[in-house]
Amino acid sequence: MRKQKRVIWSAVISIGFLLLSYCLTNLDFPISGEKALLYRFELVRNYLFPRECTVNDSILLIDVSFDKTPIKVTDEYEMPIGVIQITDRKKLLELLQELKRRDDYKYILLDVFFGQKGETSQDSALYATICSMDRIVVPCHSDEALADSSLIGKAGLADYTTTYKEGGFVKYPYMSDDGVSLPLRMYEHMTGRTIRKHWFIYTDGWRLVRKSIVLTFDINAKSAYNEDGEKVWHYLGADILGNEEENGLLYEIPELTKDKYIVIGALQGDDNHSTYIGSVSGTLINLNACFSLLHDHHVVSVTLVVIMFFAFFLLAYLTLARQDLRGLADDMTQKHNYRWRTRMMTLSALCSWVGYSLFLTILCILTYVFLGEVYEIFITSTMFYFLSLAVKYTDNFKKLSTIWKRKG
């Protein structure tokens, strides 16, 4: 193959692999081994840039893990079957009514699921308060109905997909066949933008975006206090509302909620999920997903596209050039040349599945550490290996055809 033709084909192949990578990124489910690989990438980044317990000053985290109340649960025939603990509706109602009165917050992420298991005397007033507030969103799930249909207008999906090999959280899908996610509903309401689907491409206005991304967990809170002993989150009953003897922060500090993103949810306990950085609460997963959208992390990075284009171009060019270089090696002088044999062995190693995987893995570590971007490696490496086999067998077929013609 002539050099000019090889360059053109390499560019075409590179564009094809970019489209493949984009489609793989938009998958709702993780590829096998993806979480383990991300964990190793995180070790490298954490060694270079240690991850700290950080929460933006514009965020007010409120933990409801210890604000529970027991309710009786019945089966489908209204027969009592036991008691479960749910978030205290009375405290939630008091908090939301005060926030509604002030109306000085940016947005409320109320990460408390209101399901149909059990009822309390405060439910009607609580649901009416939520529906009357403008800047608030609550979670729902595709496999469980909300307690009241009036909440549907404020609800967004808080689900993610796992596989039998990947049981933990890896990717956050913003859109699915079941509806719009909680972070996306909040994002669209705050910005007025809409993510639209065009066949297999997704756009946010004129920008190319992804519908599913790996979160970088820039908002990281694993305990109530950071390394400096400062409060990272506050407890709803003990800190925010207070008690009969002492007023809570909500009443002591008038500007506590001013221009704040107020996040209410269980930050510890049963709602924790296994991720590549360790155990993370579902509330923080939703919060990071929201801020990833607000910070345009869902937008396809031009820098990453350029890097990947040249990386794919290089692999494609070397794969296509490999057989031509082998043809030159037929010269006995070249066969006995040590440098030539070393180059051929290096090229052969690179143009193998292990070689492709190693190259793409090293590049992915660099893009993760410095850009916070990752891409799929296993399938991409496999496709490059198939390309290498196709080039090899095509070249062998041409040689056999030439021999047959000469004999004929």
LODRENDO-955331 format. One record per residue (C-alpha): x, y, z. Coordinates in nm, 4 decimals. Layout:
N
+----------+----------+----------+
!        u !        v !        w !
+----------+----------+----------+
!        X !        Y !        Z !
...
+----------+----------+----------+
***
This chain:
408
+----------+----------+----------+
!        u !        v !        w !
+----------+----------+----------+
!   0.0000 !   0.0000 !   0.0000 !
!   0.1358 !   0.3391 !  -0.0962 !
!   0.2145 !   0.5873 !   0.1794 !
!  -0.0492 !   0.8410 !   0.0705 !
!  -0.3173 !   0.5736 !   0.0545 !
!  -0.2078 !   0.4391 !   0.3929 !
!  -0.2435 !   0.7860 !   0.5488 !
!  -0.5956 !   0.8250 !   0.4084 !
!  -0.7025 !   0.4817 !   0.5304 !
!  -0.5489 !   0.5470 !   0.8726 !
!  -0.7501 !   0.8689 !   0.9036 !
!  -1.0716 !   0.6889 !   0.8019 !
!  -1.0059 !   0.4072 !   1.0495 !
!  -0.9282 !   0.6595 !   1.3240 !
!  -1.2596 !   0.8380 !   1.2674 !
!  -1.4373 !   0.5021 !   1.2755 !
!  -1.2777 !   0.4156 !   1.6088 !
!  -1.3726 !   0.7572 !   1.7473 !
!  -1.7370 !   0.6826 !   1.6634 !
!  -1.7021 !   0.3368 !   1.8201 !
!  -1.5547 !   0.4885 !   2.1357 !
!  -1.8394 !   0.7421 !   2.1549 !
!  -2.1017 !   0.4680 !   2.1239 !
!  -1.9304 !   0.2557 !   2.3905 !
!  -1.9182 !   0.5560 !   2.6233 !
!  -2.2935 !   0.6010 !   2.5878 !
!  -2.3719 !   0.2476 !   2.7015 !
!  -2.5819 !   0.2478 !   3.0191 !
!  -2.3998 !  -0.0542 !   3.1601 !
!  -2.0289 !  -0.0975 !   3.2412 !
!  -1.7965 !  -0.3251 !   3.0461 !
!  -1.6594 !  -0.6182 !   3.2462 !
!  -1.3617 !  -0.5175 !   3.4608 !
!  -1.4194 !  -0.1443 !   3.4163 !
!  -1.4517 !  -0.0676 !   3.7881 !
!  -1.1311 !  -0.2568 !   3.8736 !
!  -0.9450 !  -0.0698 !   3.6001 !
!  -1.0760 !   0.2660 !   3.7216 !
!  -0.9675 !   0.1740 !   4.0736 !
!  -0.6100 !   0.1295 !   3.9495 !
!  -0.6275 !   0.4568 !   3.7576 !
!  -0.7467 !   0.6269 !   4.0760 !
!  -0.4481 !   0.4873 !   4.2673 !
!  -0.2151 !   0.6555 !   4.0180 !
!  -0.4000 !   0.9876 !   4.0301 !
!  -0.4302 !   0.9777 !   4.4086 !
!  -0.0549 !   0.9209 !   4.4341 !
!   0.0157 !   1.2264 !   4.2186 !
!  -0.2729 !   1.4427 !   4.3391 !
!  -0.4066 !   1.3157 !   4.6758 !
!  -0.7863 !   1.3270 !   4.6976 !
!  -0.9135 !   1.5333 !   4.9900 !
!  -1.2481 !   1.5538 !   5.1648 !
!  -1.3879 !   1.8480 !   4.9711 !
!  -1.7314 !   2.0074 !   4.9504 !
!  -1.7942 !   2.3316 !   4.7656 !
!  -1.8886 !   2.6293 !   4.9850 !
!  -2.2025 !   2.6718 !   4.7765 !
!  -2.3340 !   2.3340 !   4.8991 !
!  -2.5151 !   2.2674 !   5.2266 !
!  -2.5158 !   1.8947 !   5.3049 !
!  -2.7860 !   1.7745 !   5.5447 !
!  -2.7701 !   1.4158 !   5.6698 !
!  -3.0954 !   1.2394 !   5.7635 !
!  -2.9364 !   0.9041 !   5.8506 !
!  -3.0294 !   0.9393 !   6.2187 !
!  -3.3643 !   1.1094 !   6.1752 !
!  -3.5870 !   0.8057 !   6.1450 !
!  -3.9349 !   0.7131 !   6.2538 !
!  -4.1000 !   0.3664 !   6.2591 !
!  -4.4104 !   0.3009 !   6.0512 !
!  -4.6291 !  -0.0035 !   6.0159 !
!  -4.6278 !  -0.1803 !   5.6803 !
!  -4.9090 !  -0.3862 !   5.5283 !
!  -4.9216 !  -0.6259 !   5.2339 !
!  -5.1403 !  -0.6008 !   4.9239 !
!  -5.4402 !  -0.7231 !   5.1276 !
!  -5.3894 !  -0.4532 !   5.3944 !
!  -5.2658 !  -0.7117 !   5.6429 !
!  -4.9916 !  -0.5888 !   5.8805 !
!  -4.6535 !  -0.7472 !   5.8110 !
!  -4.4185 !  -0.5478 !   6.0316 !
!  -4.2440 !  -0.2182 !   6.0947 !
!  -3.9814 !  -0.0309 !   5.8917 !
!  -3.7788 !   0.2842 !   5.9575 !
!  -3.8257 !   0.5821 !   5.7248 !
!  -3.6955 !   0.9388 !   5.7259 !
!  -3.8853 !   1.1481 !   5.9811 !
!  -4.1596 !   1.3223 !   5.7807 !
!  -4.2285 !   1.5753 !   6.0566 !
!  -3.8687 !   1.7029 !   6.0512 !
!  -3.8621 !   1.7091 !   5.6715 !
!  -4.1845 !   1.9091 !   5.6667 !
!  -4.0482 !   2.1624 !   5.9179 !
!  -3.7289 !   2.2048 !   5.7150 !
!  -3.9032 !   2.2434 !   5.3794 !
!  -4.1625 !   2.4863 !   5.5125 !
!  -3.8860 !   2.7089 !   5.6498 !
!  -3.6909 !   2.6862 !   5.3228 !
!  -4.0045 !   2.7721 !   5.1287 !
!  -4.0647 !   3.0738 !   5.3516 !
!  -3.7099 !   3.2029 !   5.2985 !
!  -3.6882 !   3.1151 !   4.9291 !
!  -3.3215 !   3.2216 !   4.9214 !
!  -3.1629 !   2.8935 !   4.8115 !
!  -3.0372 !   2.8009 !   4.4642 !
!  -3.1795 !   2.4521 !   4.4438 !
!  -3.2846 !   2.1624 !   4.6679 !
!  -3.1857 !   1.8038 !   4.5986 !
!  -3.4142 !   1.6078 !   4.8301 !
!  -3.2700 !   1.2579 !   4.8030 !
!  -3.5439 !   1.0860 !   5.0027 !
!  -3.7596 !   0.8318 !   4.8224 !
!  -4.1316 !   0.8576 !   4.8912 !
!  -4.2579 !   0.5078 !   4.8206 !
!  -4.5914 !   0.3408 !   4.8812 !
!  -4.4788 !   0.1383 !   5.1823 !
!  -4.6592 !   0.2875 !   5.4809 !
!  -4.8157 !   0.6253 !   5.5510 !
!  -4.7736 !   0.9013 !   5.8091 !
!  -4.9982 !   1.1849 !   5.9206 !
!  -4.7586 !   1.4407 !   5.7683 !
!  -4.7542 !   1.2898 !   5.4180 !
!  -5.0241 !   1.5073 !   5.2615 !
!  -4.8770 !   1.8319 !   5.3959 !
!  -4.5243 !   1.7225 !   5.3009 !
!  -4.6180 !   1.6336 !   4.9423 !
!  -4.8169 !   1.9570 !   4.9037 !
!  -4.5170 !   2.1585 !   5.0267 !
!  -4.2810 !   1.9852 !   4.7835 !
!  -4.5156 !   2.0443 !   4.4910 !
!  -4.5535 !   2.4128 !   4.5821 !
!  -4.1766 !   2.4730 !   4.5801 !
!  -4.0200 !   2.5743 !   4.2510 !
!  -3.6540 !   2.4699 !   4.2744 !
!  -3.6616 !   2.1183 !   4.4132 !
!  -3.6175 !   1.7653 !   4.2806 !
!  -3.6846 !   1.4237 !   4.4392 !
!  -3.5800 !   1.0727 !   4.3308 !
!  -3.7924 !   0.7999 !   4.1793 !
!  -3.7184 !   0.4488 !   4.0564 !
!  -3.8258 !   0.2662 !   3.7427 !
!  -3.9369 !  -0.0424 !   3.9369 !
!  -4.1293 !   0.1268 !   4.2188 !
!  -4.4134 !   0.3782 !   4.2132 !
!  -4.4187 !   0.7050 !   4.4060 !
!  -4.6516 !   0.7429 !   4.7024 !
!  -4.8389 !   1.0305 !   4.5383 !
!  -4.8781 !   1.1063 !   4.1673 !
!  -4.8432 !   1.4793 !   4.2398 !
!  -4.4697 !   1.4210 !   4.2981 !
!  -4.4103 !   1.3030 !   3.9406 !
!  -4.3542 !   1.6593 !   3.8201 !
!  -4.0693 !   1.6991 !   4.0709 !
!  -3.9174 !   1.3525 !   4.0314 !
!  -3.6246 !   1.2177 !   3.8311 !
!  -3.4829 !   0.8678 !   3.8017 !
!  -3.2052 !   0.7802 !   4.0450 !
!  -3.1098 !   0.4435 !   3.8931 !
!  -2.7969 !   0.2973 !   3.7397 !
!  -2.7320 !  -0.0270 !   3.5554 !
!  -2.5154 !  -0.3141 !   3.6743 !
!  -2.4163 !  -0.6459 !   3.5175 !
!  -2.3607 !  -0.9888 !   3.6678 !
!  -1.9862 !  -0.9183 !   3.6630 !
!  -2.0014 !  -0.5520 !   3.7686 !
!  -2.2244 !  -0.5244 !   4.0731 !
!  -2.1170 !  -0.1774 !   4.1895 !
!  -2.1615 !   0.1733 !   4.0556 !
!  -1.9482 !   0.2660 !   3.7533 !
!  -2.1438 !   0.4923 !   3.5154 !
!  -2.4315 !   0.7344 !   3.5616 !
!  -2.6929 !   0.7233 !   3.2817 !
!  -2.8615 !   1.0604 !   3.2374 !
!  -3.1176 !   0.9328 !   2.9902 !
!  -3.2883 !   0.5968 !   2.9465 !
!  -3.6027 !   0.4453 !   2.8006 !
!  -3.7630 !   0.4748 !   3.1464 !
!  -3.7290 !   0.8524 !   3.1618 !
!  -3.5089 !   1.1447 !   3.2618 !
!  -3.2661 !   1.1126 !   3.5518 !
!  -3.2774 !   1.3248 !   3.8663 !
!  -2.9545 !   1.5149 !   3.7812 !
!  -3.0715 !   1.5849 !   3.4265 !
!  -3.4092 !   1.7157 !   3.5445 !
!  -3.2288 !   1.9504 !   3.7843 !
!  -2.9820 !   2.0574 !   3.5129 !
!  -3.2509 !   2.1278 !   3.2539 !
!  -3.4589 !   2.3230 !   3.5054 !
!  -3.1636 !   2.5362 !   3.6185 !
!  -3.0094 !   2.6081 !   3.2786 !
!  -3.3052 !   2.5888 !   3.0418 !
!  -3.1037 !   2.3532 !   2.8221 !
!  -3.2183 !   2.0167 !   2.6902 !
!  -3.0215 !   1.7091 !   2.5902 !
!  -3.1650 !   1.5657 !   2.2697 !
!  -3.1115 !   1.2351 !   2.0934 !
!  -3.0387 !   1.2181 !   1.7194 !
!  -3.0185 !   0.8472 !   1.6370 !
!  -2.6997 !   0.7448 !   1.8236 !
!  -2.5767 !   1.1015 !   1.8835 !
!  -2.6714 !   1.3261 !   2.1763 !
!  -2.6518 !   1.7041 !   2.1774 !
!  -2.6922 !   1.9823 !   2.4313 !
!  -2.7706 !   2.2762 !   2.2070 !
!  -2.4906 !   2.2764 !   1.9487 !
!  -2.2554 !   2.0728 !   2.1695 !
!  -2.1906 !   1.7005 !   2.1305 !
!  -2.2503 !   1.5298 !   2.4659 !
!  -2.2598 !   1.1867 !   2.6259 !
!  -2.5704 !   1.0424 !   2.7850 !
!  -2.3734 !   0.8302 !   3.0307 !
!  -2.0479 !   0.9227 !   3.2044 !
!  -1.7994 !   0.7980 !   3.4624 !
!  -1.8163 !   1.0363 !   3.7573 !
!  -1.4900 !   1.1825 !   3.8869 !
!  -1.6349 !   1.2438 !   4.2368 !
!  -1.4995 !   1.5968 !   4.2726 !
!  -1.7383 !   1.6403 !   4.5663 !
!  -1.6008 !   1.3934 !   4.8174 !
!  -1.7310 !   1.3652 !   5.1739 !
!  -1.6663 !   1.0432 !   5.3642 !
!  -1.7181 !   1.1726 !   5.7184 !
!  -1.8912 !   1.4549 !   5.9032 !
!  -1.5572 !   1.6336 !   5.9540 !
!  -1.2671 !   1.7027 !   5.7193 !
!  -0.8942 !   1.6816 !   5.7961 !
!  -0.9019 !   2.0277 !   5.9578 !
!  -1.1849 !   1.9363 !   6.1932 !
!  -1.4409 !   2.1445 !   6.0048 !
!  -1.7978 !   2.0278 !   5.9530 !
!  -1.8589 !   1.8724 !   5.6122 !
!  -2.2237 !   1.7926 !   5.6650 !
!  -2.4842 !   1.8709 !   5.9313 !
!  -2.7422 !   1.6415 !   6.0882 !
!  -3.1034 !   1.7378 !   6.0271 !
!  -3.2340 !   1.7018 !   6.3809 !
!  -2.9246 !   1.7566 !   6.5942 !
!  -2.7690 !   2.0450 !   6.3970 !
!  -3.0136 !   2.2053 !   6.1534 !
!  -3.3461 !   2.2042 !   6.3404 !
!  -3.2220 !   2.1763 !   6.6981 !
!  -3.4513 !   2.0890 !   6.9890 !
!  -3.6664 !   2.2483 !   7.2575 !
!  -3.3618 !   2.3538 !   7.4596 !
!  -3.1478 !   2.4900 !   7.1768 !
!  -3.2259 !   2.6377 !   6.8371 !
!  -3.0661 !   2.4758 !   6.5351 !
!  -2.8380 !   2.6344 !   6.2779 !
!  -3.1344 !   2.7001 !   6.0491 !
!  -3.2693 !   2.9549 !   6.2975 !
!  -2.9401 !   3.0743 !   6.4469 !
!  -2.7753 !   3.1599 !   6.1124 !
!  -3.0158 !   3.3486 !   5.8809 !
!  -2.7754 !   3.3295 !   5.5825 !
!  -2.7175 !   2.9538 !   5.6238 !
!  -2.9209 !   2.8680 !   5.3136 !
!  -2.8648 !   3.1833 !   5.1084 !
!  -2.7563 !   3.1031 !   4.7501 !
!  -2.6840 !   2.7428 !   4.8511 !
!  -2.7439 !   2.4098 !   4.6844 !
!  -2.9222 !   2.2279 !   4.9660 !
!  -2.8682 !   1.8525 !   4.9550 !
!  -3.0805 !   1.6390 !   5.1877 !
!  -3.0253 !   1.2652 !   5.2115 !
!  -2.8734 !   0.9684 !   5.3938 !
!  -2.4993 !   1.0314 !   5.3761 !
!  -2.4149 !   0.7176 !   5.5730 !
!  -2.5766 !   0.3843 !   5.6411 !
!  -2.7676 !   0.1476 !   5.4131 !
!  -2.7735 !   0.3721 !   5.1046 !
!  -2.4014 !   0.3383 !   5.0346 !
!  -2.2798 !   0.2003 !   4.7018 !
!  -1.9563 !   0.0328 !   4.5980 !
!  -1.7595 !   0.2539 !   4.3560 !
!  -1.4053 !   0.2655 !   4.2198 !
!  -1.3073 !   0.5151 !   4.4946 !
!  -1.4708 !   0.3108 !   4.7712 !
!  -1.8090 !   0.3247 !   4.9401 !
!  -2.0112 !   0.6355 !   4.8458 !
!  -2.3632 !   0.7309 !   4.9518 !
!  -2.6350 !   0.7434 !   4.6900 !
!  -2.6923 !   1.1094 !   4.7776 !
!  -2.3327 !   1.2022 !   4.6919 !
!  -2.3520 !   0.9998 !   4.3699 !
!  -2.6583 !   1.2000 !   4.2628 !
!  -2.4937 !   1.5253 !   4.3731 !
!  -2.1750 !   1.4545 !   4.1766 !
!  -2.3859 !   1.3605 !   3.8743 !
!  -2.5691 !   1.6956 !   3.9005 !
!  -2.2497 !   1.8982 !   3.9245 !
!  -2.0893 !   1.7011 !   3.6417 !
!  -2.3681 !   1.8337 !   3.4201 !
!  -2.3450 !   2.1876 !   3.5580 !
!  -1.9679 !   2.1846 !   3.4958 !
!  -2.0149 !   2.0471 !   3.1411 !
!  -1.8377 !   1.7169 !   3.2087 !
!  -2.0949 !   1.5495 !   2.9853 !
!  -1.9737 !   1.7565 !   2.6888 !
!  -1.7321 !   1.5673 !   2.4650 !
!  -1.3855 !   1.7114 !   2.5246 !
!  -1.2219 !   1.8496 !   2.2096 !
!  -0.8810 !   1.7883 !   2.3669 !
!  -0.9651 !   1.4226 !   2.4277 !
!  -1.0981 !   1.3833 !   2.0724 !
!  -0.7752 !   1.5230 !   1.9251 !
!  -0.5597 !   1.2994 !   2.1463 !
!  -0.7622 !   0.9893 !   2.0634 !
!  -0.7693 !   1.0695 !   1.6917 !
!  -0.3904 !   1.0816 !   1.6707 !
!  -0.3564 !   0.7749 !   1.8947 !
!  -0.5951 !   0.5743 !   1.6762 !
!  -0.4293 !   0.7142 !   1.3637 !
!  -0.0876 !   0.5977 !   1.4868 !
!  -0.2126 !   0.2475 !   1.5675 !
!  -0.3943 !   0.2201 !   1.2348 !
!  -0.0923 !   0.3469 !   1.0389 !
!   0.1473 !   0.1028 !   1.2074 !
!  -0.0990 !  -0.1818 !   1.1580 !
!  -0.1325 !  -0.1072 !   0.7859 !
!   0.2430 !  -0.0503 !   0.7452 !
!   0.3408 !  -0.3689 !   0.9249 !
!   0.2992 !  -0.6003 !   0.6263 !
!   0.4833 !  -0.3608 !   0.3939 !
!   0.7759 !  -0.3539 !   0.6366 !
!   0.7713 !  -0.7327 !   0.6519 !
!   0.8012 !  -0.7352 !   0.2750 !
!   1.1224 !  -0.5378 !   0.3020 !
!   1.2496 !  -0.7942 !   0.5498 !
!   1.2540 !  -1.0552 !   0.2730 !
!   1.5873 !  -0.9065 !   0.1775 !
!   1.8489 !  -1.1340 !   0.3413 !
!   2.0615 !  -0.8314 !   0.4244 !
!   1.7778 !  -0.6876 !   0.6243 !
!   1.7023 !  -1.0215 !   0.7936 !
!   2.0496 !  -1.0368 !   0.9402 !
!   2.0450 !  -0.6709 !   1.0451 !
!   2.0064 !  -0.6571 !   1.4252 !
!   1.8412 !  -0.3134 !   1.4347 !
!   1.5931 !  -0.4140 !   1.1683 !
!   1.4960 !  -0.7310 !   1.3528 !
!   1.4556 !  -0.5321 !   1.6764 !
!   1.2259 !  -0.2831 !   1.5062 !
!   1.0208 !  -0.5621 !   1.3521 !
!   0.9885 !  -0.7414 !   1.6861 !
!   0.8800 !  -0.4167 !   1.8548 !
!   0.6248 !  -0.3490 !   1.5824 !
!   0.4941 !  -0.7065 !   1.6036 !
!   0.4552 !  -0.6712 !   1.9808 !
!   0.2678 !  -0.3419 !   1.9427 !
!   0.0391 !  -0.4809 !   1.6726 !
!  -0.0881 !  -0.7557 !   1.9026 !
!  -0.3862 !  -0.7518 !   2.1369 !
!  -0.1556 !  -0.7081 !   2.4368 !
!   0.0324 !  -0.4293 !   2.2603 !
!  -0.2832 !  -0.2411 !   2.1672 !
!  -0.4211 !  -0.2835 !   2.5206 !
!  -0.0997 !  -0.1664 !   2.6855 !
!  -0.0734 !   0.1412 !   2.4629 !
!  -0.4380 !   0.2402 !   2.5161 !
!  -0.4170 !   0.1733 !   2.8906 !
!  -0.1127 !   0.3984 !   2.9366 !
!  -0.2817 !   0.6712 !   2.7335 !
!  -0.6046 !   0.6300 !   2.9321 !
!  -0.4151 !   0.6686 !   3.2610 !
!  -0.2739 !   0.9980 !   3.1340 !
!  -0.6123 !   1.1288 !   3.0164 !
!  -0.7715 !   1.0235 !   3.3469 !
!  -0.5049 !   1.1865 !   3.5634 !
!  -0.4771 !   1.5137 !   3.3711 !
!  -0.8167 !   1.5490 !   3.1998 !
!  -1.0482 !   1.3414 !   3.4173 !
!  -1.1534 !   1.1517 !   3.1034 !
!  -1.1625 !   0.7775 !   3.0354 !
!  -1.2577 !   0.5622 !   2.7391 !
!  -1.3233 !   0.1941 !   2.6747 !
!  -1.0096 !  -0.0170 !   2.6245 !
!  -1.1006 !  -0.3872 !   2.5960 !
!  -1.3334 !  -0.3724 !   2.2944 !
!  -1.1205 !  -0.1066 !   2.1220 !
!  -0.8065 !  -0.3212 !   2.1580 !
!  -0.9951 !  -0.6242 !   2.0289 !
!  -1.1176 !  -0.4351 !   1.7228 !
!  -0.7637 !  -0.3174 !   1.6450 !
!  -0.6443 !  -0.6769 !   1.6772 !
!  -0.9111 !  -0.7899 !   1.4300 !
!  -0.7943 !  -0.5133 !   1.1968 !
!  -0.4389 !  -0.6454 !   1.2273 !
!  -0.5562 !  -0.9978 !   1.1422 !
!  -0.7560 !  -0.8677 !   0.8457 !
!  -0.4497 !  -0.6845 !   0.7105 !
!  -0.2332 !  -0.9914 !   0.7622 !
!  -0.4675 !  -1.2369 !   0.5897 !
!  -0.5444 !  -0.9930 !   0.3084 !
!  -0.1733 !  -0.9569 !   0.2410 !
!  -0.1245 !  -1.3359 !   0.2503 !
!  -0.4152 !  -1.3833 !   0.0118 !
!  -0.2606 !  -1.1343 !  -0.2321 !
!   0.0709 !  -1.3199 !  -0.2172 !
!  -0.0986 !  -1.6544 !  -0.2857 !
!  -0.2919 !  -1.5016 !  -0.5752 !
!   0.0348 !  -1.3726 !  -0.7242 !
!   0.1971 !  -1.7174 !  -0.6915 !
!  -0.1019 !  -1.8891 !  -0.8547 !
!  -0.0947 !  -1.6432 !  -1.1438 !
!   0.2760 !  -1.7092 !  -1.2001 !
!   0.2216 !  -2.0858 !  -1.1986 !
!  -0.0682 !  -2.0465 !  -1.4337 !
+----------+----------+----------+
***
